[in-house]
Amino acid sequence: MPVLLLLLVAGVFAYFLWRSRHSVLTRECRWRQDKRHGIWRCSFCGAEITALDQPLRCLRARDP
């Protein structure tokens, strides 16, 4: 039983590590697909992008 628990904890940690490396979205990024117009729109900042899959990068203008 302790071995399974350790494997579960290691798996969850590995998933979060993998996810943080493959996505640069901020906590505010909420992408919504507008199928009628064929775009993805961020409900937080209003950024728009034409893509087939959900964006993995934040498109909000960075503050200097």
Phi, psi and omega in degrees: 000314179297329179293318178296321178296318178295320177296320178296313179298316179296321179294318178295317178298316180296321178297313180295323177295315179297317182295321181290334180279336185254007180215135177243031177285148175271173179296334183278343184296121177225093183277132178236134181271129174255092186294330181297320181261353178071034181229163170252136182232133177278124182284347180273308186251349178087005179297147180231146178210145175265115181203158178279321181253163179299133181299149179248003180235143176283130182257004181294139179298131180281138176282136181293000000 
